[in-house]
């Protein structure tokens, strides 16, 4: 987390020495943001529906599975159906 916005380090510790006599305190314009998201200007994408997600998984697997060793291909083919069903059931909870 980082604080983004105008920063005023004069927190009013000695109000008698400052003009106005009012304790300014913390700037209301300062916002706490996640630094990675802010630095790379990431934006949330609209969520997949079930059909789009299954199509994405099929395309991804068609491209990646042939590049794996035969033992890893067997493991992926054995578990991919249950993994896809699990991910589809949790799809509404994901933030992309």
C-alpha atoms as one frame of an Amber mdcrd trajectory, in Angstrom:
protein
   0.000   0.000   0.000   1.095   3.546  -0.714  -0.544   6.887  -0.019  -1.261
   8.847  -3.174  -2.315  12.471  -3.304  -1.303  15.795  -1.807   0.684  15.259
   1.357   0.995  17.862   4.101   3.569  16.979   6.726   2.657  19.950   8.920
   0.369  18.062  11.306  -0.285  20.960  13.627   1.849  19.841  16.541   2.362
  23.446  17.672  -0.789  25.413  16.748   0.322  28.559  18.607   3.321  28.948
  16.275   1.212  28.504  13.145  -1.070  31.037  11.546  -4.800  30.519  11.690
  -4.777  28.538  14.922  -6.771  25.772  13.260  -5.427  22.227  13.374  -5.185
  21.189   9.734  -4.363  17.539  10.443  -4.407  15.048   7.587  -5.222  15.876
   3.974  -8.603  14.485   2.902  -7.398  14.133  -0.688  -4.831  11.444   0.186
  -5.870   7.970  -0.992  -4.376   4.614  -0.014  -3.733   2.469  -3.127  -2.004
  -0.823  -3.946   1.370   0.189  -5.369   1.602  -2.525  -8.076  -1.854  -1.727
  -9.428  -1.130   1.999  -9.403   2.370   1.732 -10.906   1.345  -0.471 -13.838
  -2.074   1.213 -14.216  -3.885  -2.118 -14.037  -7.621  -2.097 -14.574 -10.201
  -4.663 -13.607 -11.515  -6.652 -16.545 -15.144  -7.664 -16.973 -15.691 -11.173
 -15.622 -15.847 -14.280 -17.797 -19.092 -16.146 -18.091 -18.930 -19.959 -17.942
 -18.891 -20.443 -21.702 -16.062 -17.937 -22.263 -13.998 -19.424 -19.446 -14.331
 -22.998 -20.740 -13.364 -21.826 -24.242 -10.342 -20.003 -22.791  -9.241 -23.112
 -20.867  -9.579 -25.351 -23.939  -7.538 -22.954 -26.082  -4.906 -22.560 -23.353
  -4.589 -26.321 -22.900  -4.363 -26.950 -26.664  -1.406 -24.575 -26.778   0.444
 -25.668 -23.629  -0.107 -29.419 -23.166   1.830 -30.502 -26.302   4.872 -28.629
 -24.991   4.981 -30.665 -21.764   6.652 -33.993 -21.100   4.456 -37.066 -21.586
   4.165 -37.774 -17.834   3.005 -34.233 -17.114   0.562 -34.418 -20.032  -1.027
 -37.520 -18.487  -1.323 -35.811 -15.089  -2.918 -32.711 -16.590  -5.361 -34.724
 -18.701  -6.328 -36.722 -15.618  -7.055 -33.686 -13.403  -8.107 -30.930 -15.806
 -11.827 -31.759 -15.791 -12.146 -31.549 -12.015  -9.958 -28.427 -11.897 -12.040
 -26.699 -14.578 -15.292 -27.597 -12.793 -13.886 -26.190  -9.552 -12.767 -22.962
 -11.228 -16.119 -22.544 -12.981 -17.918 -22.936  -9.650 -15.721 -20.174  -8.141
 -15.783 -17.917 -11.198 -18.025 -15.275  -9.618 -15.528 -14.904  -6.733 -12.527
 -14.128  -8.966 -11.299 -10.626  -9.671  -9.550 -10.311 -13.019
